[in-house]
Amino acid sequence: MKASELHDKTPDQLRDELVNLKKESFNLRFQQATGQLENPARLKTVKRDVARVHTVLNQKAAAAAAE
């Protein structure tokens, strides 16, 4: 997921995306603990996507506060 895609979304859509990513992260960690994880690199990408969503949400909040 690219940051440019996230900038086009509303804060509500970003929060929904964040919930979905956190659920996916939980499921991946659960699979890793039970030895069923097929793609370990996916953990890293989901973690980074969560950070991107947080960053864009903070940027939008700062822009709204500045107005």
N, C-alpha and C positions, 0 to 999 in steps of 0.2 A: 504494500500500500504506500502510495506516495503522499507527501505532505500537501502537494498541490490539489490532490483529490479531496483531502480533508478540509482545506480552506474553503471549498465550495459548499460544504455542508453546514447546516444550522447547529447551534449548540445542543439542541435536543437530539438531533441525529447523531452527533458526536458522542453524547452520553450513551445512547443505545449501542453504538459501535463499541464503546468502551466495555459495556456489560458483556457483549458477545465475545470480545477478545479475552476478557477475564475468565469467562466460562470455558473457553477453548484452552486457555492456559492451565486451568485447573484440571481439565480432562487429560491434557498432555502430561502433566506432572503425575497424575494418577496412573496413566499408562506406563510411564517411565518407572515408577515404583514397583509395578507388577511385572515389569519386563516385557511389555507388549508394544512398546514404542517402536514404530517402524522408521520414522524420520526424526532423529534427534535434533537436526538443524532447525526444525520447525519451532522448537522451544525458543530459540534465539530470535527468530523473526517475529513471533507473537509478542515477545517481551519488548522488542523495539517498536512494534506497532502501538503497543499500549503507551509507551513513552511519547510517541509522535502525537497520539490523540491528546494526551495530557498537555503537551506543549501547545498544540493548536487551541485547545480550550482556554489555556492561560492567556494566550495572545489575544483571543477574542474578548476575554473578560477585561484585559488591560485596555484594549481599544474602546470597549463600551464605557469603561470608567473615565477615560480621557475625554470622551465627548460630552 
